[in-house]
Amino acid sequence: MLRLIVIVIIALTIRMTYVLAQGRWVQQSSLPTRDFVWGQLWFNSSTSGWYTDLIHSRIWHTSDGGENWTAIQLNVEGTSGIFFKDESHGWIGAYVPGGGIFSTVNGGDDWELQAVGPYGDIYLGSFRDFYFLNESVGWAVGGETWGIDDEYITIKRAVMQTLNGGEDWSVILFEEWENESPQDSIPIREFKHVAFADSLNGIIAPAPGFYVTEDGGESLGQLQYPDFYVYDIVCIDNEDYLLAGGRVQRRLNQAQILKSRNGGAVWDTVYSLVSDETSFIAELAMVPGSEDGWAIGSRDNDFSPLVLKTTNSGDEWENVEFPNFNDLMDIFFFDSLNGWIITLDNEILSYEPENKMDGNDQSPPTGFSFVQVYPNPFNCIVSIEVNTSQSCSVFWQLLTSNGRILQNGNAGTFIGTNNLYLNLRSFPAGEYYCHLTMSYPLEIKHQVIGLSLVK
């Protein structure tokens, strides 16, 4: 296993954190359509973003950070879940007979049908959510509900898994109910959300309630919190989860965020808003590499905006003043400087940190550099000397020559001269790359270094 040793001249904070500056949300643009669009938002870089479309044969794309959006037509009935594990490799769920998973290997320039689900040719199922634990192991969950609600209902739902980075998908769980009456109990629904802490332990949720699985999704325990409508799941680390949604009494009128600190065994209510009218938390977004996060939702029958922020991994939430945009649909943060919200009226809002908003330029000095890689070629251990005169957080990745990520980690907060030692003793001889990310208060810079391992 790759081992990273960090030697620094001054004390380092080993856990990489971003301080999310106070800022504001402003309207940036709108989708160029009057159609009702409902989907999931994702950015695979600070400029390239995507929004799926559940009821139309397309997916929306921006290549300029949300300023302009274009529709990419696909031979499907609609698109649902979306996930990119890096800038190039991504997946979307699509409504096709049996349920479809489409993939891209070139950042969305092309999308191809990669796998078909088990729902059957007459059912237009889809996959509503994806989750990748690492570069190899990932899950897709979804299903289809069909019928007349007050007479009968047919439900099919599935969990699919990949063990080779999304090249192949297999069905590990499939359940179906034929011609069931929904009147006697809360109807069972298709799977809509998934998150895993490790290869065995995770959360899988339909709309009401959720399941804790301990065998990688091959089986489910008892449905928990059947009166809680889950709208989003976030896995913070190996033990901590956040669930967003709302409690159902006579109607959905209690917006809540739940947190588990022990892998899903016990849940605490960390935010609650009780209302005589409709209220719920629709989506969560944690800022990568940070304890900061956001939650969006709606309150009252006019779906007024409900926007919350946390600075301690969801333990506490505070209300945030927000412009008068109702029906907030989804939120996504690519990093501490780039965040977006989309509304039901197809309005795109972007986040402006306070320093950028005030025109206070805190960009890193142009003289920073990675001054030395020694030795290179090397036998097992290589030293990378990093020099910067402004404090920044450093994240590293080790990649193969074709771009596959082998290992990654947080190096901490750097200032001055620091040495990273990479130990590649367990890897075969060949060409590798080290991708270093330097996160400054208002800018993120990257450096890719070629490494030659000889044995």
TAJO-V409511 format. One record per helix or strand of 3 or more residues. SS is the DSSP state (A for helix, B for strand). FROM is the first residue (numbers start at 1). TO is the last residue. If there is no record, write none. Layout:
# TAJO-V409511
SS:FROM:TO
SS:FROM:TO
This chain:
# TAJO-V409511
B:3:8
B:23:30
B:41:43
B:49:52
B:58:62
B:70:73
B:79:84
B:90:94
B:100:104
B:112:116
B:126:132
B:138:148
B:152:162
B:170:180
B:193:196
B:202:205
B:208:213
B:224:235
B:241:248
B:252:260
B:268:274
B:279:286
B:293:299
B:304:310
B:328:333
B:339:343
B:347:353
A:354:357
B:369:374
B:381:400
B:405:423
B:430:440
B:443:453
